[in-house]
Amino acid sequence: MDLSVVVPAYNEADSLPELAEWIRNVCSSSSIDYEIIVIDDGSNDNTWKVLQELSLKDKNVRAVRFRRNYGKAAALQTGFSEASGDVVITMDADLQDSPDEIPELVKMIRDEGYHIVSGWKKKRYDPLIKRTTSKFYNLTARRFSGIRLHDFNCGLKAYDAEVVKSIEVFGEMHRYIPMLAREAGFSRIGEKIVQHRARKYGVTKYGLDRFLKGYLDLLTIGFITRFGKSPMHFFGMLGTLMFMTGFIMAGYLGARKLIFINQHLRAPLVTDSPWFYIALAVMIIGSFLFLTGFLAELVNRRSSERNRYLIREKLNFRN
């Protein structure tokens, strides 16, 4: 199969029939063998009933229904596991992403060799505050990750099938799939300016808390990609640095007292200096950080993912 279109949906009963028809028309006119995989993320409207009707009319429409709302990352991960196309495209169900972009996205993956192509909604039909915060958020993500994308949060993305089968999306990490993919060795990440359309049905599912969560997720994914396999490198290094700093501070206070004693002067009590308690606190914190790294290494050694390395090719090996 050429293409799998993965569509997370939460209370999008009104838009799904139009979206499915639009995808069908675009793929048929471009001779693309396709499937549509809709993940009903615990909707409480008629989304599932609409999907049942669509699947009866069109065998290319497949659907998965969650028992409750798990979030976009869970929906995408489930869609990725069910996808069978050589190219996987994700898009939102609210018709703000245009299926007319599909042929060009498929071409960029299949013919131009990209692992991921991310959409860039250069002209957006969103409120001013949302556009402003989004620009600031994307600027921070670019600087932090080193990946030169203008719109990390764009739902319209295309992937080589090997990418989505090799990564795991969890929590709220769907915004940072390019970072997860690069960490897994898929470095050819491109970008395409895509059409952004005004919402036709329903209401937005995102509030201002999305931006706060986005920054927390950015810190989390940054730590995981850098130190997920070796947490001791982070905690151990930081703990050792803090312990040595406290030790030097305490050593200075002790050496100063010895100098006073050697010169037969009245030596001030070490415990009278606030630096003694600061040094003691820094040494204790450093010890705890080192112990945290040690315990994290023990947990990591027992993890089923500890020796999961993605192999691209093999030569002269039997199955």
C-alpha positions in Angstrom: 0.0 0.0 0.0 1.3 3.5 -0.9 -0.2 5.6 1.9 -1.8 5.5 5.4 -3.5 8.6 6.6 -3.7 8.7 10.4 -6.3 11.0 11.8 -6.8 11.5 15.6 -10.4 12.6 16.3 -12.1 13.9 19.4 -15.7 15.0 18.9 -15.3 15.6 15.2 -18.5 14.0 13.9 -19.4 16.9 11.7 -16.1 17.1 9.9 -15.2 13.5 9.3 -17.4 12.7 6.3 -16.1 15.7 4.4 -12.5 14.9 5.3 -12.8 11.3 4.2 -14.4 12.3 0.9 -11.7 14.9 0.3 -8.9 12.4 1.0 -10.6 9.9 -1.3 -10.9 12.3 -4.1 -7.3 13.5 -3.8 -5.8 10.0 -3.6 -8.0 8.7 -6.5 -7.0 11.5 -8.8 -3.3 10.9 -8.0 -3.6 7.1 -8.3 -2.4 6.6 -4.7 -3.4 3.4 -3.0 -4.4 4.5 0.4 -6.1 3.8 3.7 -7.6 6.2 6.3 -7.1 5.2 9.9 -9.2 7.3 12.3 -8.5 7.0 16.0 -11.6 8.0 18.0 -10.0 9.4 21.2 -12.9 8.8 23.6 -15.4 11.1 21.8 -18.7 11.8 23.6 -20.6 12.9 20.5 -21.6 10.8 17.4 -18.0 10.4 16.1 -18.0 6.6 16.4 -21.4 6.3 14.7 -20.2 8.4 11.8 -17.1 6.2 11.5 -19.2 3.1 11.5 -21.2 4.5 8.6 -18.1 5.6 6.7 -16.4 2.3 7.1 -19.4 0.5 5.6 -19.4 2.8 2.6 -15.7 2.9 2.0 -13.5 -0.1 2.8 -10.4 2.2 2.9 -11.7 3.8 6.1 -10.6 2.0 9.2 -11.2 3.1 12.8 -10.1 2.5 16.3 -12.1 3.6 19.3 -10.5 4.3 22.7 -12.6 3.7 25.9 -11.7 7.2 27.1 -9.8 10.3 26.0 -6.0 9.5 26.2 -4.7 12.4 24.1 -3.2 12.9 20.7 0.1 11.1 21.4 -1.7 7.9 22.3 -3.9 8.2 19.2 -0.9 8.7 16.9 1.0 5.8 18.4 -2.0 3.5 17.9 -2.4 4.8 14.3 1.2 4.2 13.6 1.0 0.6 14.8 -2.0 -0.1 12.6 -0.6 1.7 9.5 0.5 -0.5 6.6 1.4 2.1 4.0 4.9 2.9 2.7 4.2 6.5 3.6 2.3 7.7 6.7 0.7 11.1 6.8 -0.9 12.5 9.9 -3.5 15.3 9.9 -6.1 16.7 12.2 -9.8 15.9 11.8 -11.0 19.5 12.0 -10.4 20.3 8.3 -7.8 22.9 9.1 -5.2 20.7 7.3 -5.8 20.4 3.6 -5.7 16.9 2.0 -4.6 18.6 -1.2 -1.1 18.6 0.2 -1.0 14.8 0.2 0.5 14.1 -3.3 3.4 16.5 -2.8 4.1 15.1 0.7 4.1 11.6 -0.6 6.5 12.6 -3.4 8.9 14.2 -0.9 9.1 11.0 1.1 9.1 8.5 -1.7 11.1 10.3 -4.4 13.2 12.9 -2.5 14.3 10.6 0.3 13.1 12.5 3.3 12.4 10.6 6.5 10.0 13.2 7.8 8.4 16.2 6.1 6.7 18.6 8.6 4.1 21.1 7.5 4.6 24.8 8.1 1.4 26.9 8.4 3.1 30.1 7.3 -0.3 31.9 7.0 -2.5 31.0 9.9 -6.2 31.6 10.7 -5.8 31.7 14.4 -6.3 34.4 17.1 -3.4 36.9 17.5 -2.4 35.6 21.0 -2.2 32.0 19.7 -0.1 33.0 16.7 2.3 35.1 18.9 2.8 32.4 21.6 3.2 29.8 18.9 6.0 31.7 17.2 7.8 32.1 20.6 7.3 28.4 21.4 8.7 27.3 18.0 11.7 29.6 18.3 12.5 28.1 21.6 12.1 24.5 20.3 14.3 25.3 17.3 17.1 26.7 19.5 16.8 23.8 22.0 16.6 20.9 19.5 18.8 22.2 16.7 16.1 21.1 14.2 15.2 24.0 11.9 11.5 23.6 11.7 9.1 26.6 11.8 6.1 24.8 13.1 6.7 21.8 15.5 3.1 21.6 16.4 1.7 21.3 12.9 -0.5 18.2 12.8 0.1 17.7 9.0 3.3 15.6 8.7 4.5 12.9 6.4 6.8 10.0 7.5 8.6 7.1 5.9 6.9 4.0 7.3 10.2 2.9 8.9 10.2 6.0 11.1 6.8 5.4 12.7 7.5 1.8 13.3 10.8 2.6 15.0 9.8 5.3 17.5 7.4 5.4 20.5 5.2 8.4 21.0 3.9 8.8 24.6 2.6 11.4 27.0 2.4 14.6 25.1 5.5 14.0 23.0 3.7 14.1 19.6 5.0 17.7 19.2 8.5 16.4 19.2 8.4 13.4 16.9 11.1 14.9 14.8 13.4 14.9 17.8 12.5 11.3 18.6 13.1 10.3 15.0 16.5 12.1 14.8 17.6 10.4 18.0 16.7 7.0 16.3 18.9 7.9 13.4 16.4 9.4 10.9 18.1 12.6 10.1 16.6 13.7 6.8 13.9 16.0 8.1 12.3 18.5 5.7 9.6 21.1 5.7 6.8 22.2 3.4 4.7 25.3 3.5 1.1 24.0 3.7 -2.3 25.6 3.6 -4.0 26.4 6.9 -7.8 26.7 6.8 -10.1 28.3 9.2 -12.0 25.9 11.4 -15.3 24.9 9.8 -16.9 22.8 12.5 -16.7 22.5 16.3 -14.4 24.3 18.6 -10.7 24.1 19.3 -9.5 21.4 21.7 -6.5 23.3 23.0 -6.1 26.0 25.6 -3.3 28.1 26.9 -2.2 25.2 29.1 -0.9 23.5 25.9 2.0 26.0 25.8 3.0 25.4 29.4 2.9 21.6 28.8 4.8 22.1 25.6 7.8 23.6 27.4 7.8 21.0 30.0 7.6 18.3 27.4 10.5 20.0 25.5 12.7 19.7 28.7 11.6 16.1 29.1 12.4 15.0 25.6 15.6 16.9 25.6 16.7 15.0 28.7 15.5 11.6 27.4 17.2 12.0 24.1 20.5 13.0 25.7 20.7 11.0 28.8 18.0 8.3 28.5 20.5 5.5 28.0 23.0 6.9 30.5 21.4 8.9 33.3 24.5 8.7 35.4 26.3 11.0 33.0 23.9 13.8 34.0 23.2 13.1 37.6 26.6 11.8 38.4 28.4 14.7 36.8 26.2 17.3 38.4 26.4 15.5 41.8 30.1 15.2 41.7 30.5 18.9 40.7 28.3 20.0 43.6 30.0 17.7 46.1 33.5 18.9 45.1 32.3 22.5 45.3 31.0 22.0 48.9 34.1 20.0 49.8 36.4 22.9 48.6 34.4 25.4 50.6 34.6 23.3 53.7 38.3 22.6 53.1 38.9 26.3 52.9 37.2 26.9 56.3 39.2 24.1 57.9 42.5 25.4 56.4 41.8 28.9 57.6 41.3 27.6 61.1 44.6 25.7 61.0 46.4 28.8 59.9 45.0 30.7 62.8 46.0 28.0 65.2 49.5 27.8 63.7 50.0 31.5 64.2 48.7 31.2 67.8 45.7 33.4 67.1 42.2 32.9 68.4 40.6 30.7 65.7 36.9 31.4 65.0 34.6 28.4 65.2 34.0 26.8 61.8 30.4 26.4 62.7 30.1 30.2 63.2 30.5 30.8 59.5 27.4 30.6 57.3 29.6 29.2 54.6 30.0 26.0 56.6 26.3 25.3 56.4 26.2 26.2 52.7 29.1 23.9 52.0 27.4 21.1 54.0 24.1 21.6 52.1 25.9 21.6 48.7 27.7 18.4 49.6 24.5 16.6 50.7 22.7 17.7 47.6 25.6 16.5 45.5 25.6 13.1 47.2 21.8 12.8 46.6 22.2 13.6 42.9 25.0 11.1 42.6 22.8 8.5 44.3 19.9 9.4 42.0 22.1 8.7 39.0 23.2 5.4 40.4 19.7 4.3 41.1 18.6 5.5 37.6 21.4 3.3 36.1 20.1 0.3 38.0 16.6 0.8 36.7 17.9 1.4 33.2 19.9 -1.8 33.3 16.7 -3.8 34.1 14.6 -2.0 31.4 13.5 -4.0 28.3 14.6 -1.0 26.2 18.2 -0.9 27.5 19.6 -2.8 24.4 17.1 -1.6 21.8 19.2 -0.4 18.9 17.7 0.2 15.5 19.5 -1.8 12.8 19.2 -0.4 9.3 20.5 -3.3 7.2 22.2 -6.6 7.5 24.4 -8.6 5.2 24.9 -12.4 5.0 22.9 -13.1 8.2 20.3 -15.8 8.4 16.9 -15.1 10.1 
